[in-house]
Amino acid sequence: MSVPGQAWARWRVPLGYPIGLACVLLARPTMASVAAGSAFALLGLLVRGVAAGHLRRSEALADTGPYARTRNPLYLGSALLALGFVVASRSWIVAIVLAAYFAVFYPMVMRREEADLRAHYGAAFEEYARRVPLFLPRLRLRAGAGGTEFSLAQYVRNREYKAAVGAVAILAILSAMALWRK
């Protein structure tokens, strides 16, 4: 089954690199803005990291840990990372560019992934989707919504460390820009 926009959604990652470069070039950071943005970025990395430690792609439906609160904790973490970069960049243009990027790609990507999960897990996914929100997390867990523990091996297997390395590199560049502007 083909989900509308599936081909377009594949451009999310390849377009992300030049958009990221443009955002760095448009940034007007200060050390204070980088420090504030780093707090949001760290929260985003934490959400993504914990989610990656619970995600066993193609092995089981992820419904524990952060997946018990939102069906898309990786994308929630990415949104927090982007917010961190917006704050660090101190640029309305960067804010508009990143908001547009997320608005164009992420709803499409979430729909495509939901269709794949629905086809693969059927009724189990339908029940999961009924009790867990799509994006904004439910802050209170229902009784019995515990689940498996975080796995560092799974975090590494999912290569989530790449997000941390990229975030540190961008924040370092923004810090250098802020120092250079002084």
BELJOFEN-V886994 format. One record per backbone hydrogen bond with DSSP energy under -0.5 kcal/mol. NH is the residue of the N-H (numbers start at 1). CO is the residue of the C=O. E is the energy in kcal/mol with one decimal. If there is no record, write none. Layout:
nh->NH co->CO e->E
nh->NH co->CO e->E
//
This chain:
nh->6 co->3 e->-1.9
nh->9 co->5 e->-2.7
nh->10 co->6 e->-0.8
nh->10 co->7 e->-0.7
nh->11 co->8 e->-1.7
nh->12 co->9 e->-1.7
nh->14 co->10 e->-0.6
nh->15 co->11 e->-2.5
nh->16 co->12 e->-1.0
nh->17 co->13 e->-1.0
nh->18 co->14 e->-0.7
nh->19 co->15 e->-1.9
nh->20 co->16 e->-2.5
nh->21 co->17 e->-2.4
nh->22 co->18 e->-2.6
nh->23 co->19 e->-2.4
nh->24 co->20 e->-2.1
nh->25 co->21 e->-2.4
nh->26 co->22 e->-1.8
nh->27 co->23 e->-0.7
nh->27 co->24 e->-0.8
nh->28 co->89 e->-3.4
nh->34 co->30 e->-2.4
nh->35 co->31 e->-2.3
nh->36 co->32 e->-2.4
nh->37 co->33 e->-2.8
nh->38 co->34 e->-2.3
nh->39 co->35 e->-1.1
nh->39 co->36 e->-0.5
nh->40 co->36 e->-1.2
nh->41 co->37 e->-2.6
nh->42 co->38 e->-2.8
nh->43 co->39 e->-1.9
nh->44 co->40 e->-2.5
nh->45 co->41 e->-2.7
nh->46 co->42 e->-2.4
nh->47 co->43 e->-2.5
nh->48 co->44 e->-2.6
nh->49 co->45 e->-3.0
nh->50 co->46 e->-2.6
nh->51 co->47 e->-2.2
nh->52 co->48 e->-2.8
nh->53 co->49 e->-1.6
nh->54 co->51 e->-1.5
nh->55 co->51 e->-1.1
nh->56 co->54 e->-0.6
nh->57 co->55 e->-0.6
nh->59 co->56 e->-2.4
nh->60 co->56 e->-1.7
nh->63 co->61 e->-0.7
nh->65 co->146 e->-0.9
nh->67 co->64 e->-2.0
nh->68 co->65 e->-1.8
nh->69 co->66 e->-1.5
nh->70 co->66 e->-1.9
nh->71 co->133 e->-2.6
nh->73 co->70 e->-0.6
nh->76 co->72 e->-2.1
nh->77 co->73 e->-2.6
nh->78 co->74 e->-2.0
nh->79 co->75 e->-2.3
nh->80 co->76 e->-2.1
nh->81 co->77 e->-2.4
nh->82 co->78 e->-2.7
nh->83 co->79 e->-2.4
nh->84 co->80 e->-2.3
nh->85 co->81 e->-2.2
nh->86 co->82 e->-2.5
nh->87 co->83 e->-2.6
nh->88 co->84 e->-2.6
nh->89 co->85 e->-2.4
nh->90 co->86 e->-1.5
nh->91 co->86 e->-0.8
nh->95 co->91 e->-1.8
nh->96 co->92 e->-2.4
nh->97 co->93 e->-2.7
nh->98 co->94 e->-2.7
nh->99 co->95 e->-2.3
nh->100 co->96 e->-2.5
nh->101 co->97 e->-2.4
nh->102 co->98 e->-2.5
nh->103 co->99 e->-2.5
nh->104 co->100 e->-2.3
nh->105 co->101 e->-2.4
nh->106 co->102 e->-1.6
nh->107 co->102 e->-0.6
nh->109 co->105 e->-2.5
nh->110 co->106 e->-2.7
nh->111 co->107 e->-2.1
nh->112 co->108 e->-2.4
nh->113 co->109 e->-2.7
nh->114 co->110 e->-2.5
nh->115 co->111 e->-2.3
nh->116 co->112 e->-2.0
nh->117 co->113 e->-2.7
nh->118 co->114 e->-2.8
nh->119 co->115 e->-2.2
nh->120 co->116 e->-2.1
nh->121 co->117 e->-3.3
nh->122 co->118 e->-1.8
nh->124 co->121 e->-1.5
nh->125 co->122 e->-0.5
nh->126 co->122 e->-2.0
nh->127 co->123 e->-2.4
nh->128 co->124 e->-1.9
nh->129 co->125 e->-3.2
nh->130 co->126 e->-1.5
nh->131 co->127 e->-1.2
nh->131 co->128 e->-0.6
nh->132 co->128 e->-1.7
nh->138 co->69 e->-2.3
nh->139 co->137 e->-0.5
nh->145 co->142 e->-1.5
nh->151 co->53 e->-1.2
nh->152 co->150 e->-0.5
nh->155 co->151 e->-2.1
nh->156 co->152 e->-2.4
nh->157 co->153 e->-2.8
nh->158 co->154 e->-2.4
nh->159 co->156 e->-1.9
nh->160 co->155 e->-1.9
nh->162 co->159 e->-1.4
nh->163 co->160 e->-1.3
nh->164 co->160 e->-1.1
nh->165 co->161 e->-2.4
nh->166 co->162 e->-2.5
nh->167 co->163 e->-2.5
nh->168 co->164 e->-2.5
nh->169 co->165 e->-2.2
nh->170 co->166 e->-2.5
nh->171 co->167 e->-2.6
nh->172 co->168 e->-2.3
nh->173 co->169 e->-2.3
nh->174 co->170 e->-2.7
nh->175 co->171 e->-2.2
nh->176 co->172 e->-2.5
nh->177 co->173 e->-2.5
nh->178 co->174 e->-2.3
nh->179 co->175 e->-2.4
nh->180 co->176 e->-2.5
nh->181 co->177 e->-1.9
nh->182 co->178 e->-0.6
nh->182 co->179 e->-0.8
//
